[in-house]
Amino acid sequence: MRADVREVADGTYLVHGTHTNWVILTEGDAATLIDTGYPADRELVLDSLEAVGSSPQAVAAVLITHAHNDHLGSAEYLRTTYGTPVQLHEAEVPHARREFLHQVSVGTVLRNGWRLGVLPWAVHSLRAGGTAHLPVAAPEPFPAAGPLDLPGRPVPVHTPGHTRGHTVFHLPEAGVLVSGDALVSGHPISRISGPQLLPDMFHHERAQALASLAILESLDADVLLPGHGPVHRGPVEAAARRARDHAL
């Protein structure tokens, strides 16, 4: 199976895995990888790097929006196999080490099994490694505030709520926002399309996730690359307002 790789701006690629996305930023053959999909997406991650003219050896760092298994899937593999640093917000570092787990429980999913699409999504998630134990042994906090010295010069912006240390990545020069699960454009169990918050059961602190939309509104970007759903084009400010309207 080949990865579904879309170039959305110069050197910026959105990759659709199985129900989740990751992003590749390139400079020559060097790359920054933002998120890594489910554990079962590993071959797609490696294929997507090849498709953009890079390789796992050329990845300068793996940046993680948050430490849920559908975003963390191959982070430890890349770290141990290729020595790739894995970086997150300092509040998310212990989550990546699995000192605790802020992730929807199997019980919560079962209680919501009557909702349209929940059971097929749950079966897929289990098969893809959604409940696997995937600690990152040596995750690192971002080294400094402001743009990271990596391909694409991403700027981490803390957006807590979905998890305590959830972070989006702003690419000011490209007008792009990599939004992880702070703002998505679709999900298999959602009945709406376009900019939205994930369903309530997925958020560690739903009220804080809603409040973090104000942070997104302040970022100047007109291309949204979400953790779930297709690319969304249009002002991120308007996308965040639309998500708030749906959520209220």
C-alpha positions, 0 to 999 in steps of 0.5 A: 500500500502506498501512502496518500501524500498531498503537497499543500504548500512548498515543501509541506506535505499532508499524509493520510494514514488509516483514520489519522494524518501526519505532516512532513516538512522538507528542506532538500532531503532533510525532513521534520516529521509531525506525528507518526500515525497508528503503530500499524501505519509504520510502513506508510510513514516510511513510504511517505518519507520516500515519496517526498524525497527523504528517508527515515535517516534524514528526519531531523526530529519527530514532533508530536502534537500529543501522545495518543497512540494514533499520533505516537505510533512509530515515534519510539521506533524511529528514535531507537532505530535511527536515533531521531529525537522525539520532541513534545511540549514539556507537559506532554513529555511524561504522557509520552513516557506513559507515566499516565495515560489521558486517552479515551477508555475502552469502557467509554467507547463501549458506552458510546457504542450505540452512536453512528460509526463508533463500533467500526472506528473502535474495531479499526483502532484496536487492529491498528494498535490504538490500545498498545503500550507505546512509551517513548523512553526518552522524549524531549521537551522543545529546546526553546520558545519560538521557531524550531531549528528544523526543516520548515521552522515550525513554531510550537503553540501550546493548546491544552485541552485534548491533552494537557500538553497538546501543541499545534505547529504554526508555519508563519511563512507558509501560512499553514497551521498543523493543528493535531487534534485541537481542530480537525476537519472530520472524523469517522464518528462525526456527523459533520464535516469541516472545522470542528472539535473532536467528539467530547469523549476524546478530550481530557478537558473538553472546556479547555479544548474549547478555550484553546480555539481562541489561541488558534484564532490568533494565528495567521494561517489560511491552510489547516492540516488537521490530525483527522480529516482533509486539508481545510483552506481558508482563514484559520480564525474563521475555522476556529470560530466555526468549530466553536459554533458547532461545539456550543 
